[in-house]
Amino acid sequence: MKKLIKVLATSLVDNPDEVEVREIEGERALIVELSVASDDMGKVIGKQGKIARAIRALAKAKGNKVGKNVVVEIVS
């Protein structure tokens, strides 16, 4: 999951070196924290949150395959 989110985020931002992805694993849930440079925050969120929703949808679909509930949080 971490690799998927990192590939998606690095392809969107101007500063790919500052992309950090952390996973916090629970019993049935996985929280993925995505951190990008403050200049790139808008690019990851997108207009009206469309890109963020798309990233969350892809993560949720992959999580469903392995039986985990995946939550993607974009933090600064």
CORNOR-V230868 format. One record per residue. RES is the residue in one small letter. PSI is psi in degrees with one decimal (999 if undefined). Layout:
res=RES psi=PSI
res=RES psi=PSI
//
This chain:
res=m psi=-42.1
res=k psi=-42.2
res=k psi=-41.6
res=l psi=-49.3
res=i psi=-40.4
res=k psi=-42.4
res=v psi=-43.8
res=l psi=-46.0
res=a psi=-42.4
res=t psi=-27.6
res=s psi=-16.8
res=l psi=-28.5
res=v psi=164.5
res=d psi=-25.5
res=n psi=76.8
res=p psi=-20.1
res=d psi=-21.8
res=e psi=6.8
res=v psi=125.0
res=e psi=137.3
res=v psi=126.7
res=r psi=141.7
res=e psi=134.3
res=i psi=111.0
res=e psi=133.4
res=g psi=-168.4
res=e psi=-53.8
res=r psi=1.3
res=a psi=153.5
res=l psi=122.2
res=i psi=126.1
res=v psi=119.2
res=e psi=123.4
res=l psi=123.5
res=s psi=128.2
res=v psi=170.7
res=a psi=150.9
res=s psi=-29.5
res=d psi=-27.7
res=d psi=-1.3
res=m psi=-43.5
res=g psi=-33.0
res=k psi=-33.6
res=v psi=-33.5
res=i psi=-43.2
res=g psi=171.7
res=k psi=126.4
res=q psi=25.1
res=g psi=17.1
res=k psi=-40.7
res=i psi=-41.8
res=a psi=-41.7
res=r psi=-38.2
res=a psi=-41.6
res=i psi=-43.8
res=r psi=-37.8
res=a psi=-41.7
res=l psi=-42.0
res=a psi=-39.6
res=k psi=-39.3
res=a psi=-42.6
res=k psi=-36.8
res=g psi=-36.9
res=n psi=-31.7
res=k psi=-33.4
res=v psi=3.5
res=g psi=27.8
res=k psi=145.8
res=n psi=119.3
res=v psi=131.4
res=v psi=124.6
res=v psi=122.0
res=e psi=130.9
res=i psi=114.8
res=v psi=155.0
res=s psi=999
//
